[in-house]
């Protein structure tokens, strides 16, 4: 099942994101369930959120992955949405 994780950072949290980026990227590599991923950018080109496509068994697995993400543990996000996604192109 493909799940889109759409997360918006808290205001003025760029330094928190940068400080935890290596751990976040290592978590992505270690878990092996991320199909696509990348940061969302603000008008200045600064990272301000995340879009991650998870390939997991179910929504519970997606929630568990999201909860264990180093970004989440660091308190980076003001909101996280998990949405079932249907890949049509690509």
C-alpha positions in Angstrom: 0.0 0.0 0.0 1.3 3.4 -0.9 0.9 6.1 1.7 1.8 9.8 1.1 3.2 11.4 4.3 2.8 15.2 4.0 4.4 17.1 6.9 4.6 20.8 7.5 7.4 22.1 9.7 6.8 24.4 12.7 7.6 28.1 12.2 11.3 28.9 12.4 12.3 25.3 12.6 14.9 25.2 9.8 17.8 24.7 12.2 16.0 21.7 13.9 15.5 20.2 10.4 19.2 20.7 9.5 20.4 19.3 12.8 18.3 16.1 12.4 18.7 15.7 8.6 21.5 13.1 8.6 19.5 10.9 11.1 16.4 11.3 9.1 18.1 10.2 5.8 19.8 7.3 7.6 16.3 6.2 8.9 14.9 6.3 5.4 17.8 4.1 4.1 17.6 1.7 7.0 13.9 1.1 6.9 13.6 0.4 3.2 10.0 1.4 2.8 10.4 4.9 1.2 9.5 4.9 -2.5 10.1 8.6 -3.0 10.9 11.6 -0.8 12.0 15.1 -0.7 11.6 18.4 1.2 9.0 21.0 0.5 10.4 24.5 0.0 9.1 27.9 0.9 9.3 31.1 -1.2 12.9 31.6 -0.3 13.9 28.1 -1.3 14.3 26.9 2.3 13.1 23.5 3.5 9.8 23.8 5.3 8.2 20.3 5.2 8.4 16.8 3.8 6.7 14.8 1.1 7.4 11.1 1.5 5.8 8.1 -0.3 5.8 5.0 1.9 5.3 1.5 0.5 4.0 -0.3 3.6 1.5 -3.0 4.5 -1.1 -0.8 6.0 -1.9 2.6 7.6 -0.7 1.3 11.0 2.7 0.6 9.5 2.8 4.1 8.0 1.9 5.6 11.3 4.6 3.6 13.1 7.2 4.7 10.5 6.1 8.4 10.9 6.3 8.2 14.7 9.8 6.8 14.7 11.2 9.3 12.1 14.0 11.4 13.7 12.3 14.6 12.5 9.1 13.6 14.4 11.1 12.7 17.5 12.8 16.1 17.3 9.5 17.9 17.3 10.0 19.4 13.8 6.5 19.1 12.5 3.4 21.2 13.2 1.3 18.7 11.2 1.6 15.3 9.6 -1.0 13.8 7.2 -0.9 10.2 6.1 -3.0 9.7 3.0 -3.5 6.5 0.9 -2.0 7.2 -2.5 -2.6 5.6 -5.9 0.3 5.9 -8.3 -0.9 6.5 -11.8 2.1 8.0 -13.7 5.8 7.3 -13.2 
